[in-house]
């Protein structure tokens, strides 16, 4: 080998070693898939991640947010599953990933994807119209214990969704039977909340951020939240269920998953980049604006939480008569 070729080989070897030391990084466009149409919580999550990564030049590749709505999220989850081993596909997921499997709506199990990190919890608010006779969580609990069918509860997007589970968990903690609840499922909170304000239903269980503007405007009141502590902003004066004698903490987490079969190094890369995003001021501002609670967890700890959530949700959905 000539001195020139020997030197060139050394340079290439050094470059390869440096790349290996730095770890894996995406080599082509990354798709961040959203299981809903534009505008909802999952879409907001994806758009914020995209902006934070872009503004901070954290991602050495392009990123495209792709909305693949339908099937209660199953279309998006299955699409990502079909790209097994390719770390250039990510999906925003919530409890529907678990509940779809429990209710038989989808054969896809959460173990069919690679869990990267949970980002935050979206706690459920139990909201009534401003003129409702129900003034506190205790009032609601007393009414439900006495006559569960006397309170019509609306939520979205379907039976067995996390907002339905939140109502079932609360009913069970009150000492009642979850399947005795009188419920109405709407396509979205944009349908449920007007029906509540119009007096067609008595209560809505929905994301706290969905009701915050209506509370500020005096159109709604929130009787209780499923958080472990009071939330900031418009709902700062709303007590938790635990404060009112009902032992309920239930958050609808938002998380990022990748296809099955990616390497631990690739999963660690995405978890690290997501952690950086959650530390940026814009992310923190979005948490406050949407009344989301920071709950970042990744790796094995996240996997254990998913398995625990699956078991707990299956127990509630069994009580509701919806588990298969």
C-alpha positions, 0 to 999 in steps of 0.5 A: 500500500502506498503512503498516500493510500495508507494515510487515506485509510487511516483518515477513513478509519478515524472518521468511522470511529468518530461516527461510532463514538457519536452514536446513531443519528437519522440519515433521511427524512423522519416521519412523525405520525399523528393518529388524529386530524390536525388541531387536537392534543396529539397534533399539538404535541407533534407540531411543538416537537417539530418546532422545538427541534427545528428552532434549536437545530437539534435534529440533523435531518428533515422531519415531516408531521403526517396525520393518519386519522381513523380507527381510534388511532389504529391506522397510524399505529399500524402504519408505523408498525409496518416499518419494523426496524426503521427508526425514521418513523415515530408516532404520537400515542395516547391511552387509545393504543392500549384500550383499542387492544383491550376492547378488541378494536385492534389486534395491535398490542403496545408491545408491537411498537418500541416505547420511546418516552412518555412526555406529559399527562393530560388529566381529566376534568369533571365539568358541569354547566355554570348553573348546575345544581352540582356544586362540588365533587362531593355533590356528584359522588353523593348523586352517583352513589344514590342514583347513577342513572340521574347523571348523564355523562358525555365524553369523546371520542368513543365508549372505552376511551380514556375519558370514559375510563376516567368516569369509570375509575371515579365511580369505582372509587366511590363504591359504585359499579362503573357499568351503571353509569349513564353515558353518551359518547361524542365524536369530540369535545367540540360536540360534547361541551355545547351539549353540556352548556345547552343542558342536554347532558349533566356532566362532561369528562374531558381534557382539562385544557378543553374546559379551561377557556370556558371556565374563564368565560364563566360558562362551565365549572369544574367539580374535580380533576383526576390529577395528583395535585392542583393544576395551574392557570384557570383551574388553580382553584379546582380540587383534586378528587383525592382532596374530596375523599375519592381516591382517583389519579388518572392521567391520559399520557402522551408518548412517542413510539417507534417501530419494533426492531430498532436498536437500543442505541436508536431508541436512546437517541430519540429519548435523549432528543425528546428530553432536550425538547421538554427542557426548552421554554417553548415546551414549558409554555405549551404545558401551561397553556394546555394545562398539561402536567410534565411527566417525562419517563423513558426506557424500562421505566416507561415499559413498566408503566405501560404494562401497569396501565394496561392491567389497570385499564383492562380491569376498568373496561371489564367493569364497564363490560367492554373488555374482550 
